[in-house]
């Protein structure tokens, strides 16, 4: 009985940590996405200006806890 309770607690704790980590990562990505695309475009223009490639993001939707 005690081992089952401990195992269930560990599984629940891991689930909470996993969900919290995903939420935190999504929040950080949402804040920095446009900056990262701008930096990538600048680097593309420096390294291969003749390519004429430009990156953009079309849609960013957060999932479960948005």
Buried (B, 14 or more C-beta within 10 A) or exposed (E): EEEEEEEEEEEEEEEEEEEEEBBEEBEEEEEEEEEEBEEEBEEBEEEEEEEEEEEEEEEEEEEEEE
